[in-house]
C-alpha cells in the first residue's frame, strides 16, 4: 500500500512553559472543534477514512456475522419491590435494552423504551431505581451521547409519567424514602452559579419531594467540599439509616457518613462520620437484622466484609465476617436469611475468574460454594428485600451470552432463571490463561482465545485497559468471537492498574507507576510472539478511553512490536487532559501538570509528546465520538495530525469521527458499524481473511 495523502494540518509554534519546562503543542488549534478550520480538516479526514476502509474485503460478511452474534440480546438481573419485578431486556431486533416490569399476577409491561423516546436511536437509558414499595420508578436518560442524565419518575403500575425532567443529574444515585414520596439524589449546581469551565463539577446531595419544584429541594450535603467530588446516597429498607459517600474524582478512597433518620429530620439529617480522611474505599449497608455490613479495602487491599452496630460504626468496632483472602478479590455479597441457618453469599474474582462461596451469616464460617457453569464472570447479585432463600446473579464467559442464574439456599441448587431472549450459533473457541513476566519481574496474566486445534502464528489482537481499578474478566463479545472464528487470536491482558488482583494491583499502575501498565502490555505482546501465537507483523493492539492512552503509549514506545493500532476515545495529551471533559476528576489516577514532579510523570509517557519524526509507526485508526463529554475527542484529533506528519511508514493513520454519540452506551446498529470498521481495519493490516 502506498503512503496515503493526508489532509494538510498546519503546525503552530505554540510552546507552553510549565515549571520552567518548554512543552510544545503544534496542533493546539485542533482543540477547537467548532472552528471552520477544524471542521474542514475533519471532513477531509472522514473522506480519507472511508476511502481507505469502506472497500476492505469481507466487510459485508463481517457485519452480518456481528449482527447475528449480537442477536442473543440481553437480560438483566431482577430487582424485586413489593411483589413486583423490574429488569432490563433487549430482544434480538431491538436497538436498545428496555426497562420492563412484571406485576404480581405475571403481567409484563415495558416502562421505558429508548427507541420510543427517540426513533433515531441516540437516546440511552442511563439508570433506574424503583421505590421501596415498587409503586414508582426513577429513571435517567441521555440524548445524543452527552451522558447528561435527565431524571424522571413514572408510575410502575401504569407507566404514566409522574414528574421530570430534573436536569444535571449525571452519575446521580437515587435513594427512596419509604412511601415513595421523597428521595435523595445528586445534582450539579446550575452553570451560572459556578466559575466558567466548571459546569461539570460542583455536585450536591438533595432531598426531593415528588411533585415539588426541584429548585426548592433541600440541600443535604456537599457545600464547601472539593468541586470534583462525586456523591452517593442510600437509605436502608426500613427507612431509618441514611448513608452518604464522597470521593474526590475517581480517587480510590472515600469518606462515609451515616445518619439515623429516626432521630433527625430527613431534610436535616444528623450525619456522623464512619470514615473520613482515610486512604481506603468503604461502603455500609444496614441489613434486615439491624447489623451494619461494612464492605471495605481498609487494611485489606483484596477487600473484606465486616459487621458492626450502625449506631456506633466507628472502625474500631468493625468485626471481620469475611476476612481478606490472600489470593482472591472480594467483589459482592448477598444475604439469604429465611433459613434455619441464614447464610451469606460472597462473590470473588481469582485471577479474573469469578467464583461464589457460601458462609454462615452469624459467624462468617465458610460452609459451601455455589457452582457456576464454567470459567467466567459473576455479578449483579440481587435478593428479595423482604428476605428469602433465593439469590439471582448474572453469569457470562467467552462463549456464553450473559444469563441470569438463580441459587436456592434451601436445596443448594443453581439453575438458569432467565436466558437471553435470542438464540445464536456461537463458534467453538479455546481459551487459555497465560502467565508471563513483565519488565520488573511481576507475573501478569492474560486470556488467549483461538480456534481449537489451530497452530502456528496467526493474526492477533491484544486488548488491554490497565486503570481506574477496572477488571477485565471473561465475557461474551461479538467482536472477539467474530475475529477468532475467522482464524485469528484474541488476547485480553490483565494489566496493572485494574483490580484483577486487588487495590495494590491498581496502585501499581497509577500515578508515578503508570509505566508499569505499558511495560505489562509490551510484555504481553512479546509473550504472544514467544508462545507462537503471532508475529509482530501480524499483531494489532486495541484499547479505548484509558485503554486508548495505553495503546497510544505503547505505539510510541515500541512501534516495532505492533502492525496495527485501534485507539478509541483516547486520552493522549496528558499535559492538558485536565482542562477538558471530566479530566480534572482523574488527576488522582494520573497526576496533575500543576505539580512540577507530577508533570514529569505525565511527560515521561504522554503519547502526543512522544511522537517523533521519521519513525515508521504502525497503522493506526483513531475512533472518536463528537459528543463525548468524558474524554474530549480533541486528543484523537491532535494525535492523528501529529502521527500523519511524523510517520515514515506507508501504513495508514486514519481518524473515524462519529457524531451524535458519546463515550458510553450506543445503539446496536451503531455498535455493529464501529466493530465492522475496527475489525476490518485490523484484519487488512494483519492479514486475517474475513472471507
N, C-alpha and C positions, 0 to 999 in steps of 0.2 A: 504494500500500500504506500503510495506517495504521500509526502507530508501535506496535510490539509492547508488550505489558505485561510488563515484565521482573521476574523474581523479586527480591524485596527483598534487599538486601545492605547491612548496617549499615556505616557509616563510622566508624572509630575515630579518636580523637585521638592517634595514635601518631606521634611525631616523634623521629627519631634525630639526635643532634648529632655530626657527624663532622668532625673537624679544624676545629671552630668553625662548621661549616655545618649549618643545620637541613634535614633531609631527611624530609618527611612520608611516611607509609606507611599510608594509611587502611584498607587491606584486608589487614593483617598476619594476621588470623585465618584467611584462606583458605589460608595456608601449611600448616595442619594438615588433611591430607586425611581423617584418621580421626575428626575431631570430628563430633558429631551435627549441628552447625550447618552444617558444610561439606557433609556428605553430603546433608542436606535441600536445600541450595542446588543441589548437583549434580543431584539428582533433578528439581528444578524446571527447571533449565537443559536437561536431557535431554528433558523433556516439551515445552518451548518449541522446541527444535531439531527434534524430529520433527514437531511441528505445522506448522512453517514449511517443512520440506524434503521430507517424505515424499510430499506431494501435488503436487510440482512436475511440470510436463508433460515427457514424453519420457524419464522415468527408466527405464522397463522396456526401451525400445528401446536406451537408452544402456548399461544393464547388460549386455544381450545382446551388444551390439557390442564392449564391452570384453572380455567373456569370449572372444569369437571372436578378437580381436586378440592376447590372451594365449595363445591356443591354439597358437601357434607352438612353445611350450615353450622348453626351454633345453638347450644342450650346452656343456660346458666344455672348455678346452684339456687335452690329455693330459699326464699325468705318468708317465714310464717308470721302472720299477725292476726290474732283474733279469729282463728279458723280459716283465714283467707291466705292463699298462696300467691306470691309475687315472684316473677323471674323474667329474664330476658331470653329471647329466642330469635333465631334467624332461619327461615326456611330457605331451601336452595335457590329459589328465584328472587329472593329479597336482596336489596342493596344494603340495608342496614338491619341490625337487630332491633326488635321492638320489645317494649315492656308489656307483659301480659299479666293478668290476674285470673285466678281460679277461685270461684266462690265455694263456700262450704258444700253446696249441692252439686259441685262438679262443673258448673257453667264457666266457660273460659271467655275472656274478652281482652281485646287489645286496648291498653290505656294510652300508650304513647308510641306513635309510628313516625319516625323522622321523615319518611317519604310522603306521608300525608300532610306534613307541615311544609314540605318543600320538594316538589317532584324533580327538581334538578339534582337532588342527592347531596347538596352541600350543607345540610343541617345535620348535626350529630347529637345524640343523647349522651350527655357528659356524666350523669349520675342520678341516683334516685334514692329516696328513703321514705318508706311508709311510716305512719304514726304507730303508736304502740297498740292501738286497737284495730288497725287495718282499715280504718274508715277513710283516711286521706293519704295522699302521696305527694311529697315534694319531689320535683324533678328539675334537672338543669339541661338546657340545650345551648348549643353554639351554632353560629351560622358562618359559612364561608371560610371555615378553618381558623377563626380568630380565637377560639377557646375562651371566650368572654363569659360564658355560662350565665344565661338568664334563668332566674329561679321562678318556678311556677308551683302552684298547688292545685290538685284536682280531687274530685270525689271518686273514691275507689269503687263504689257500688254502681255508679252511673257513667263514670268517665267525664262528667261535666266539670268545666273549669271552676275553680273556687277563687283564685286570685293570681296575680302576676301580670307582667314580669317584675321581678326585682333585679336590677342590673348590678354589675360589678361584683358578682358572686363567684368569681373564678376560684377554684380549689376550696370551695366552702363545704364544710361538713354541715349536716342538719341534725339537730338533736331535739326530738319532740318531747314536750312535757306530756304527762298522762292527760287524756281527754281530747287531744288533737286540736286544741285551740291556740297553742303557742309553741314556738320552737326557738332554739338558739341557732344562730348561723353566723357566717363570717362574710364581711363585705368591705371593699376598699372605700376609702374616703373619696368624695367627688373630686374630679380633676382640678376644679377651680380652688380647692382647699389645700392643695399640695404644691410644692415647687415644680417648676417646669421640668419635664422629663421624668417625673417620679410618679406618674399616674398608675403604674403597675404595682406600686408598693402601698404602704400605709394602710394595713388591714386593721379591722376592729371586730370584736365579738359583740353581737347584738342579741337582744331578746325581741322577737317579733310576735305580735298577736294577730292571728289570721283575720284579715279584713281591715286591719288598721293601715294607715299611711306609713310606708317604710321610713319616711323622713322623721317620723315621731318615735321610731324604735329606741328602746333603752340601750345605751352603750354600756356593755358589761365589762369589757376588758380591752387592753391594747394601747391606751393613751400613754404617751411618754416612753414607749418602748421602741426598739430598733425598727426602722422603717421597712426592713426586708423580712420581718417576722411573718411566719406562717402560723396560723392558729387552728386548733381542733377542739371541738366540744362534744361531750357525750353526757347522757343522763341515764341513770340506772333504770331498770324496768319498773321499779316501784315509784320512780319519780323523786326519790329522796336525795340522791347524790349527783351532783354536777361535777364533772372534771373538765379542766381546760389545760391544753398543752400549747406550748410556744416553742418554736425553733427558729433560729436565725438563718434565714435562707434554707439551704439544703444541708446545713451542718449536721453531723451525725451525733447530735446531742439535743436535749430539750429540757425545758423547765416544765413543771407539772404542779397544778393546784387542784384542790378539792373543796367543795362547799356542801354543807348539809342544808338542803332546801327546806327541811322541816324546821330548821332553827333560824332561817333568814329568808328574806323575800326573793323570789326568782329574778326580779329586776334589780336587786341589790344583794347578790349572794356574798356571804362572808367567806371569801376564799382563803385557804391556808396552804402554804407550800408543802408539797410532798417531796419535791426535788427542785433545787434552784442553784444555778452556777456550778453544775456538776457535768463532767465530760462523759455523759452516758445518755442512752435513749431508754426511756421508761414509759410504760403505759399502765393504766389502772382500770380494772373492770370489777364492779361490785356484783357478785353473784346472787342467785336466789337464796342462798344460805346465809346471806348477810356478810360473808367474808369478802375482803378486797383481794383480788388476784392481780399481782404485780408482775408484768412481763418486762424484763429488763436485761440490758447487757452491762449493767453496772457491776464491776468486778467479775464479769463473765462475758468475754467477747463473743462466745458462741451462744449466749443468752441462757437465761434461767427463768423459772416461774416460781414466784414466792406468794405467800399469803400473809395477810395482816388484818387488823381491825380498821375499817375506813374512818372511824372516829379518831384514830391515832395512827396514821400511816407513815410515820417517820421511818427512814431507812433502818434504824437500829431495831425496829420492831418486826422487820421482814423475816419470815422463816422460809427456807427453801422447801418447795414442794417438789419441783422437778429441777434438780441441780444441773449445772452445766455439764454437757457431755464432752469428753476430751477430743472427740473427732467429728461428731455430727453437730449441725446448727439447728437449734430450736426455732421453728417458724410460726407455729399457730397452736391453738388448743380449743377443745370443746368439752363442755360439761354435760354428762348424762346422769341425772340424779333420781330418776323414777325407777330405782332398783333397790333390792335389798342391800346391796353393796354398791353405792354410787361410784362411778368411775369418771376419769378424765382421759380424753384422747390427746396425745401430743404428736404434732407433725414435725418432721425433721427433714433436712437435706444432708446426705452423707456424700461428700464429693459430688454435689449437684444432683444426686438421685434421691427422690422422695421416699419416705417411709413413715409409718404411723405406729406408735406404741400405746398401750392401754395401762392406766395407772389407777390405784385406789385413790379416790378423791380426798379422803381424810389424811392419809399418810404420804401419798405420792409413790408408794411402792409399785414397781412395775409388775403387772400381772398378766400381760399378754401383748399381742401385736394384732394389727388389722392387715389382712392380706391385701395386696394390690395386684393388678393384672400383669405387671411387668416392671421393667426398669424405666420409670417415668417420673412425672411430677404430680404432686397432690396439692390442693389448695382450696380456698373458698369455703372453709368449714362453716356449716350452719346447724342449728339445733332449734327445737321449739322453745320460744321464750318463756313459756309457762312450765317448762320442764318436760322430761321424757326420757326414752331409752334409745332414741334414734339420732343419728348424725348423717348429714349429707356432705359430700365433698366432690370436687372435680378431679378427674384423672385424665392425663394425656401422655403420650410418648411419641416417638418419631414417626410411627405409622398409625397412630390411633387418634382420630379427632376427639377433642375434649368431650367427655361424657360425665354424667352425674352418677356417683355411686352412693348407695345407702348402706350404712352399717347399723346392725341391730345388736345392741349390747346384751339383750336377753339371750340371744342364740349364738352370738359371736360371728354371725354370717355377714358377708358383704356381697351385694348384688348390684347390677346396673339398675338405677332408678329411672334415668332418662338418657336415651341415646340421642345423638344429633339427628335432626329430622330427615336429612338426606342420606342416600346410600352412595358410596363411591368405591371404585375399583382402585385400591391402593397398591402401588408396586411393592414388591419384596425388596427390602434393603437389609443390610447387615450393619449393625452399629457396634463399634469398639471404643472403649475408653482407653486412651493412650496417655501415658505419663511421659514427660520429658523434663529436661533440666534447663532452666533459664541461665542467663549470664552470670548471676551471682550465686548459683548453685541451688536455687529454690526449685522444688518439684512443682510442676504445673501440669494440669490435665486438660484434655480436650476429647470431645466425642467426634469420631470419624465415621462417616456414613458412606457406604458404597454398595453396589450390586453384589449379591452373594456370588462367590466363585471368581469374581473378576480379579485380575492380577496385572502387575506392571504399572508404570507411571501413566497417569491419566490427567485430563484437565480437572483442576480442583479449585474450590473456593474455600478460603479461610475467612471465617467470620468472628468478630470479637466486639466487645464493648468496654469493659475494664474501667468502671467508675460508678460513683454515687451509690455504692452498696447494692447494685443491681445484679442478681444472679442470672446466669444463662443455664437454664435447666431443660431437660428434654421436652419437646413439644411438637405437635403436628404443624407442619409447614408445607404449603403447596409449592413454594419456590424450591425448598430443599428436595422434596420428592421428585419434582419435575427434572431438576438437574441430575440427580442420581439415576433416575430412570433412563435418562439419555446417555448414561455411561460415565458420568463424572463422579468425582469425590467431593463431599461437602464436610468441612471440619468446623466445629464450634469450640472455641478455646475459652477456658475459664480463667481469664487473666486476673492478675491482681487488680484491685480497685473494685471488684464485685464483692458479693457476700457469700460465695460458694464455700468459703472456709471461715466465715465469721468476720467480725469487725476488724480484727487485726489484719486480715487479708485485704479488706477495704483500705485501711490506712496505709498499708504497704504500697498502695498505688495511687495516693493522692498527695497534693501539695509538693513538697520537695522530693517526694518519692515517685513522681509521675513517670519518670523514665523507666521505672520497673515494668510498667504496663507495656511500653513499646518494646523493651527487651524481651518480655514474655512472648509478644507477637512474633518478633523476629525468630525466637527460638522455636515457636510452633511451626513457622514456615520451614526452618531448617529440619525439624523433626519429620515433617511430611515428605521432604525430599529424601532424607536419610532412610526413612522407612519404606521407600519405593513407591509411595502413593502418587507422586507427581514430580515435576521438574520446574525450575524457576520460569522457564518459558511457557509453562502450562498452568501457572498458579496465579489466581486472582485473589485479591483481598477486599473485603467489603465491610462497611460499618456505617452506622447512622447516628447523628446527634453527637454525644460524647464519643461514640464509635466512629463518627466522621473525623473527629480530632485524632483518634487513634490511627486511622488509615492515612490521614494527611501527614502525620508524623512519620509513619513507617515508610511512606513512599519517598519522603525527602531524606530520611536517614539511610535506608538500604534499598535504593531503587532497583538494584540488580537482582533482588530476591523475588520480584513480582513482575508478571507480564501485564496485569491489568488491575485497575483500582476502581471500585464504586464507592463514592464518598457522598453520603446522603445527609442533608440538613446539618452540615458540619459546623463546628467551631474551628476556626483556622487562624484568625488574627488574635492571638492570646494577649496582646498588649492592650487592645481596645475592646475586648469582648464585654467588659462590664458596662460599657456605655450604651448597649443595645439590648433589646428584648428583655429577658429576665436575667441577664448576665450578672448583675450585682448580687443575686441570690446564690451564686455559685462560687464566690471567692473563698469560701472555706474549703471547697474541694480543690481549687486550683492555686489560690493565692491572688494577690492584687498588685497591679502595676503601681499603685500608690506607695507601696513599700519598696525601698531600693533592693533589699535582699530577695524579696519575692518576685520582683521584676526579673532578676537574674534567673530564677527558676523558669519563669514563663518564656524568656528569650532563649533559654537553652534548648527548647524544643518547638517553639511556636512555628507551625508549618509555613505560614505565609512569609516569615522572616528567614526561612532556611531554603528557599528556592534559589538555586544557583544557575547562572547562565552557562550553557554548554554541556549540561548533564543530559544523558539520554534517559529521560524519565519514562516509566511505563505508560501505557494507555490509561487515561483517566476519564471517568464520567462523573461529573458533579450533578446531583439531583437536589434542587432547592424548590421551596414552596413559597409562593409570593405572599401568602397571608400568615406565614409562620411568625407568631408573636413570642415564641420562646427563643429560638436561635435565628437571628436575623439572616436572611439569605445573602446579605452583603458579604459574608465570609466566603461563600462559594463563588460569588462574582469576582471578588478580588484575587482569590487564589487561582481561579481559572485564567484570568488575564495574565497573572504572573507566570504560570506554567506555560501558557501558549507562547509567551515572549521568550522564555528561557530554554525550553527543551531543545535538545539536539537530536531528538528521536523523530522518526516518521510516525510513531504511534500517536493516534489522535487524542487530543484533550478537548472534551466536549462538555457542554452545560445544558442540562434539561431543566427548564424553568416552568413550573406549573402554577397556574392561577386558581383562585377560589378554593384553595385547600391549605391546610396548615400542618403543624408538626405531628399531630396525632391521628385520630380516627378519620377514616375516609370511606367512601362507598366501595362496594365490592368491585364494580367495573373499573373504578379508578385504581384500585389495588392491582387488578389484573394488568391494566395498562402499564403501571410502573414496573411490575415484575417482568413483564414481557420485554420492556426496554432494557432493564438492567441485565437480565439473564442472557438475552440475545447478544448484548454488547460483550459480556464476559465470554460467552461461547465463541463468538467470532475471533476474539483475541487469543483464547487459549486452545482453539482447535476442536471444541466439542461439537459434534454433529447433532443438530437438533432434529434432523430428519426432514 
